[in-house]
Amino acid sequence: MKKEMKRVSVVVLAMFVALFISTSVIQVFQADTLAADPRNSRTLYDSYRTERGPILAGQTVIADSVATGDRYAFQRQYPEGELYSAVTGYFNPTQGSSGVERSMNDLLSGTSNLQFLDEINRIISGQPPKGAAVQVTVDPAVQKAAFDALGDLTGSVVAIEPSTGRILAMVSKPTYDPNQLAGTDSGQVIDNYNALLSAEGDPLINRTISGDLNPPGSTFKLVVATAAFESGDYAPETQLPNPASYTLPGTNTTVFNSSRGPCGGSGDTVSISDAIRYSCNIPMAELGIALGDDVIRETAERYGFNEDLSIPMSVERSVYPQVLDSPQTGLSAFGQSDVRSTPLEMAMVSAGIANDGEMMTPGLIDEVTGRNLEVLQSFEPSVMQTTSSSETADAITDAMVASVTSGAATNATIDGVSVAGKTGTAENGSGDPYTLWFTGFAPADDPQVAVAVVIEDGGGRGQDGSGNALAAPVAKQVLEAVLNG
């Protein structure tokens, strides 16, 4: 009998230890993950009854909680509405959350492990529950400039501080008013949500970091130039063949420059620097084939392609395909084939060049403070990747400056300021409207801001629009907002 009792005791003890370990893991190590899971409706309802912490951009409150006087206790409000929707997202227990509201939910709702001691103090003192305040890196003046400059166009704008990776602006259009999704009338919220889901232009999609990604077009030539110069086999003055048309090897596909003539207008050869300056496709296609897809892919991945990224919102992967044949590699060298990119990614490319080949990790959160103003989290700049040598970055910068002063990106010119820029006009299929791009930074000799602009659906001009005509002027206004700030 004693043996049986001993065995039962051992089994019971083992079960108790297993239960203790399991609950400890859930309560201590997995608490934040479970709280952030959008399927956890209990967390959503609990946090809705909490005075959720504010989200701020500088001194501007862009999300806050107001007392409702009903069973929900608090309702979220967005004083700036559409202007910051790509940043804040929305919060509602019926439809869940998005944006910073979702990615920082544990801290905003006061359920993070970082707030454990604060929660103990709150219970002892009898204070009502309250979440932490989240300060984002967005500069209100730059955000407003980007929003106004994009106007009614479909597309997005991202601005980054090259030396730190701090995101200064994130605008996506068409946009929406998150207040429509913040009410306590669940029926009305669901109706509003469904209306936004079916609205033209998919306003709920944050085009800065997600959605149906676009080919980057000629902005990708910056990556190919980096690969060429870093290989040691090419220099800015290296000459490439300069025909008026080029048939990709083994195919009947003919590549043309936008001018339908030789790059730069004449000459049997053209330098790599001038191929960037005038944004010519044929020389870059030839260069891409000579380099090979493996070399281009490795360079693209140093810039962040094919990598998962969180800012802390999850960013959709920008893609450089894993296997390309020679014709596909030629097309990829000017941002076609199956190359796809977010605007954030192309802003990161410019920021890496601007920062002498050191690409900083992009981030949207500056600081998180508790109810007693204690700092729970703060932004610390860090190098994400070394993209190139400083000499390569300088050579590409010179070509980008030439593009703005006397090349394919002249509409980004700012009087008295040296601007580095690169346009892109990407094809999407026979007869489909082009996607229009600009990426660059300023001042070129002391970069304060890097920017990427993408305009979808040809900006309403079908295949008659260009990156210089529509995207560059938008970027110019964003650059000026930083330089005049």
Sequence and secondary structure as in RCSB ss.txt:
>XXXX:A:sequence
MKKEMKRVSVVVLAMFVALFISTSVIQVFQADTLAADPRNSRTLYDSYRTERGPILAGQTVIADSVATGDRYAFQ
RQYPEGELYSAVTGYFNPTQGSSGVERSMNDLLSGTSNLQFLDEINRIISGQPPKGAAVQVTVDPAVQKAAFDAL
GDLTGSVVAIEPSTGRILAMVSKPTYDPNQLAGTDSGQVIDNYNALLSAEGDPLINRTISGDLNPPGSTFKLVVA
TAAFESGDYAPETQLPNPASYTLPGTNTTVFNSSRGPCGGSGDTVSISDAIRYSCNIPMAELGIALGDDVIRETA
ERYGFNEDLSIPMSVERSVYPQVLDSPQTGLSAFGQSDVRSTPLEMAMVSAGIANDGEMMTPGLIDEVTGRNLEV
LQSFEPSVMQTTSSSETADAITDAMVASVTSGAATNATIDGVSVAGKTGTAENGSGDPYTLWFTGFAPADDPQVA
VAVVIEDGGGRGQDGSGNALAAPVAKQVLEAVLNG
>XXXX:A:secstr
 HHHHHHHHHHHHHHHHHHHHHHHIIIIISHHHHHH TT HHHHHHHHTSB   EEETTEEEEEEEE SSTT EE
EE TTGGGGHHHH  EETTTEE HHHHHTHHHHTT SGGGHHHHHHHHHHT   B  EEEE   HHHHHHHHHHH
TT SEEEEEE TTT BEEEEEEES   GGGG  S HHHHHHHHHHHHHSTT TTS TTT SS B  GGGGHHHHH
HHHHHHTS  TT EEE  SEEE TTSS EEE TTSSSGGGS SEEEHHHHHHTT HHHHHHHHHHH HHHHHHHH
HHTTTT  EESSSEE   B  S   HHHHHHHTTT TT BB HHHHHHHHHHHHTTTEEE  BSEEEEE TTS E
EEE    EEEE S HHHHHHHHHHHHHHHHHSS GGG BTTB  EEEEEEE  STT   EEEEEEEESTTS  EE
EEEEE GGGGTTTS  IIIIIHHHHHHHHHHHHT 
